[in-house]
Amino acid sequence: MTFKQILIIQLLTALLFFLPYSSAVYSDQNELLNLSVEDLLNIEVISVAKKAKSLNDSPAAIFVITQNDIKRIGATSVPEALRLAPGLDVARIDANKWAVSARGFNGRFSNKLLVLIDGRNTYTRAFAGVYWENQDVMLDDVERIEIIRGPGASLWGANAVNGVINIITKHSTDTQGGLLVAGGGTEEQGFGAFRYGGMINNATSARAYVKGFKRDKSPHQSGSDAGDDWDKVQGGFRLDSQLTTQDNLTIQGDAYRSIINQNTTFPQSTPPFQNNFNETVNAFGGNILARQQHTFSSTSDYSLQFFYDFYQRDEALFIESRHTVDIDFHHRFAFLGRNDIVWGLGYRYNHDNFQADNIAELHPSSRNDQLFSAFVQDEITLAEDSLWFTIGSKFEYNDYTGFEVQPTARLMWVPHHQHRLWAAVSRAIRTPSRLEHDIKVFAFVNPPQHTLPAVAIVLTGNPQLDSEQVISYEAGYRTTFINNLSIDFAAFYNDYSNLRSMHSDTPFLNPRTGILERPLFFSNNFKAKSYGFEISAVWQMLDWWRWDANYSLFKIDLDGQPAEDATGGRSPQQHVSLRSAISPMQDIDLDIIFRYVDRNRARGFFGTAVIDGYVSMDLRLAWRPANDIEISLVGQNLLAAQHLEYRQENFTQQTEIERGMYGKITWNF
Amino acid sequence: MLTTKKTLSLIAFLLLFLSGLNQAWSRSVEKQTVLAVLTLNIARFTSWPEPAFNAEAPLNLCVFGDNIVQQSFEAIDNKKANNKTIHIINLSRLRNLDRCQLLYLSKLDRSRLKPLLMELKTRPVLTVGENMEFLKAGGMVGLEKINGKMQLSINLHAVKQSKLVISSRLLKLANIVDLPARVH
């Protein structure tokens, strides 16, 4: 017998052992109906994490990652948790960098995904994306992560082009008491977290936390060390107060500091025309947020939110600091019986400063930007409990491209409570980043050939750069028709125009360096059409055994351009994930996660890097010797000693991700 | 170093091993199923004031919750409660609640729960929820899992305000609280 045959027999035998128990669960309900209340109050009851696929009846491709999911896959960072979601492309570039995007266009500097943590926008104007290594939360205090694929711009504004991620932490009344987490292993060399929550008075609860970790270096393909180890310390708090029956106040904040090591390659004008060195990046920052919520009635409320966010990164490329102040107002009310209206106003102020004196410069080096926004959305009930039409738009005025309109129209139809269908058409834009606007950077230098001198490619910002735009058509179907199985399907067709492209100008001789400089400008000449679908299913096979499966297909047509010429990152055509969550006993969990990621290309100053498709597996085994203590053992990326997931667009070497194991203990008190 | 083959066989063996270990689970019942059946029983022990609905009309049991919650209530659709047929209405939005005689509210944001229960306060709608917070916010019946068993709590103050009557047979089994909705 071959190995495969043996394996199949083993799996089948295991299944046969399980099957008899499944019938016991199904017949329960009929027996229960004949029981008296006394008996019902006396039976042993268990809670099963039968996750609901859809949060509610939103006419959008929504996926929810719960606290239980985060715990059971052994995620140690937000991007790792995001790997659970269909249609998201999550790739680890090295120990401290990530590429995350929805429905294509991935890269470290991907710019079409909006990420919010408790209502705080984590987008940086610098490159119109997210520094994932700056964003962290106390994972045990996360209530859920909502992932919306497709445009969310009509509510959230520019940059919510291909998706929105909402990380929502628990209310502080749900985090009372202490929590201590400690662990370590091969890649996750050491980590710890401590949180304590209490009541300040009858109406006010609060918590505070501190966490830290150290992550090991990754290797290059050859096995040599990439020098990308890093560590981080972060602390924060949250306070929730019920001021009156109608008013709630939330105040929260975080502060962090991390030491990030990286191997950097800069071009230079003299032989050998490139300079490779190790640097230590100091990154620190913090934020504070306050939100007041006033409730008029169950159909009417408003919220007023303020946040301030600061970060600084000291990199060889430049030292960047950024201050963001944001004020946001939302008001919801019912109107004429059938309309549920939400409208809001927002203002954001950004002050940044770039100190660049190596290969890059920014003009001006410091800038103040403002953003004014307003939105209105009306959900009209066309038929009670079955048909809704939503129409709305965001209106923005920004300092880069002026006035922008981002409308959406959505329809939700529930013919039967087990079948939900929706469709949407939306327009979203991505405003230019500060770097696209104002940077001048030596991207690379071609060494002299024969009689030709060295040519430096100088990437040059374009103040006339316009917003990228998409018109997106989406449709979806959710069903729970088969008992214990829920299926969620979403398909999309995105029509992009004004996408960022590059065009080169005539080279000229720089008399100072004696080399030819060829400027490369950003422009808006690319068009693309992308389409695909995502399907996710949850099967609660038994009360104690659940399967989650996702499949996504993504295709892009770059308007006749060969894929190699596309600027920015790309995404694999297919993703598959299969997860099995087993609790054979109430105090033991076993989790197995398989992922398949299709072949991909990364594009950058280095040219094109081909990333082979890969399969990876994570395993987690947890045991709760007492109610409040959990000991777990996690293996990550177990199928290969090391593999490549992505390559950053510029200035760093290709780095691979290693197999890792860690142990963890969690104590609630 | 673990090879792919070895890892896969290890998993298969683990599954085989685990298949013998599910005794604890097969005896107990899943919570959501019990919640639905308990809600049916609570309806059986409740009488609504006369004008709440006419004699032939069914008893409308409105369910607000995710697909798992809705699925669990399917089993009690069309069952009888004191000569009335239970009719399950799965709510997608918290609108048009006048048609409900019983409202089962699965998890709802604090900020929305309280005003909703305030508005229902004097109407003959029996509100059933999942924990003590629900009663504190002005809900009538709370079903909470405590030490592996369901505990029934009833907020008498809220029940009386709505002119509903819950049978003393049920009250005897419940943990009685008498909470006016908290101002703070």
Boltz contact constraints between the chains, C-beta under 6 A:
constraints:
  - contact:
      token1: [A, 3]
      token2: [B, 5]
      max_distance: 6.0
  - contact:
      token1: [A, 7]
      token2: [B, 8]
      max_distance: 6.0
  - contact:
      token1: [A, 7]
      token2: [B, 12]
      max_distance: 6.0
  - contact:
      token1: [A, 10]
      token2: [B, 12]
      max_distance: 6.0
  - contact:
      token1: [A, 11]
      token2: [B, 12]
      max_distance: 6.0
  - contact:
      token1: [A, 14]
      token2: [B, 15]
      max_distance: 6.0
  - contact:
      token1: [A, 14]
      token2: [B, 16]
      max_distance: 6.0
  - contact:
      token1: [A, 14]
      token2: [B, 19]
      max_distance: 6.0
  - contact:
      token1: [A, 17]
      token2: [B, 19]
      max_distance: 6.0
  - contact:
      token1: [A, 18]
      token2: [B, 19]
      max_distance: 6.0
  - contact:
      token1: [A, 21]
      token2: [B, 22]
      max_distance: 6.0
  - contact:
      token1: [A, 21]
      token2: [B, 26]
      max_distance: 6.0
  - contact:
      token1: [A, 24]
      token2: [B, 26]
      max_distance: 6.0
  - contact:
      token1: [A, 28]
      token2: [B, 29]
      max_distance: 6.0
  - contact:
      token1: [A, 29]
      token2: [B, 33]
      max_distance: 6.0
  - contact:
      token1: [A, 29]
      token2: [B, 75]
      max_distance: 6.0
  - contact:
      token1: [A, 32]
      token2: [B, 37]
      max_distance: 6.0
  - contact:
      token1: [A, 37]
      token2: [B, 41]
      max_distance: 6.0
  - contact:
      token1: [A, 37]
      token2: [B, 173]
      max_distance: 6.0
  - contact:
      token1: [A, 40]
      token2: [B, 38]
      max_distance: 6.0
  - contact:
      token1: [A, 41]
      token2: [B, 150]
      max_distance: 6.0
  - contact:
      token1: [A, 43]
      token2: [B, 29]
      max_distance: 6.0
  - contact:
      token1: [A, 44]
      token2: [B, 28]
      max_distance: 6.0
  - contact:
      token1: [A, 44]
      token2: [B, 148]
      max_distance: 6.0
  - contact:
      token1: [A, 45]
      token2: [B, 29]
      max_distance: 6.0
  - contact:
      token1: [A, 45]
      token2: [B, 31]
      max_distance: 6.0
  - contact:
      token1: [A, 45]
      token2: [B, 34]
      max_distance: 6.0
  - contact:
      token1: [A, 45]
      token2: [B, 145]
      max_distance: 6.0
  - contact:
      token1: [A, 45]
      token2: [B, 150]
      max_distance: 6.0
  - contact:
      token1: [A, 46]
      token2: [B, 28]
      max_distance: 6.0
  - contact:
      token1: [A, 47]
      token2: [B, 31]
      max_distance: 6.0
  - contact:
      token1: [A, 48]
      token2: [B, 30]
      max_distance: 6.0
  - contact:
      token1: [A, 50]
      token2: [B, 68]
      max_distance: 6.0
  - contact:
      token1: [A, 52]
      token2: [B, 66]
      max_distance: 6.0
  - contact:
      token1: [A, 52]
      token2: [B, 67]
      max_distance: 6.0
  - contact:
      token1: [A, 52]
      token2: [B, 68]
      max_distance: 6.0
  - contact:
      token1: [A, 57]
      token2: [B, 92]
      max_distance: 6.0
  - contact:
      token1: [A, 202]
      token2: [B, 184]
      max_distance: 6.0
  - contact:
      token1: [A, 203]
      token2: [B, 184]
      max_distance: 6.0
  - contact:
      token1: [A, 245]
      token2: [B, 183]
      max_distance: 6.0
  - contact:
      token1: [A, 248]
      token2: [B, 111]
      max_distance: 6.0
  - contact:
      token1: [A, 293]
      token2: [B, 111]
      max_distance: 6.0
  - contact:
      token1: [A, 295]
      token2: [B, 111]
      max_distance: 6.0
  - contact:
      token1: [A, 295]
      token2: [B, 115]
      max_distance: 6.0
  - contact:
      token1: [A, 297]
      token2: [B, 115]
      max_distance: 6.0
  - contact:
      token1: [A, 298]
      token2: [B, 112]
      max_distance: 6.0
  - contact:
      token1: [A, 298]
      token2: [B, 115]
      max_distance: 6.0
  - contact:
      token1: [A, 298]
      token2: [B, 116]
      max_distance: 6.0
  - contact:
      token1: [A, 298]
      token2: [B, 119]
      max_distance: 6.0
  - contact:
      token1: [A, 385]
      token2: [B, 92]
      max_distance: 6.0
  - contact:
      token1: [A, 417]
      token2: [B, 70]
      max_distance: 6.0
  - contact:
      token1: [A, 417]
      token2: [B, 90]
      max_distance: 6.0
  - contact:
      token1: [A, 480]
      token2: [B, 67]
      max_distance: 6.0
  - contact:
      token1: [A, 543]
      token2: [B, 30]
      max_distance: 6.0
  - contact:
      token1: [A, 544]
      token2: [B, 25]
      max_distance: 6.0
  - contact:
      token1: [A, 584]
      token2: [B, 18]
      max_distance: 6.0
  - contact:
      token1: [A, 584]
      token2: [B, 21]
      max_distance: 6.0
  - contact:
      token1: [A, 584]
      token2: [B, 22]
      max_distance: 6.0
  - contact:
      token1: [A, 585]
      token2: [B, 21]
      max_distance: 6.0
  - contact:
      token1: [A, 585]
      token2: [B, 24]
      max_distance: 6.0
  - contact:
      token1: [A, 586]
      token2: [B, 24]
      max_distance: 6.0
  - contact:
      token1: [A, 638]
      token2: [B, 7]
      max_distance: 6.0
  - contact:
      token1: [A, 639]
      token2: [B, 4]
      max_distance: 6.0
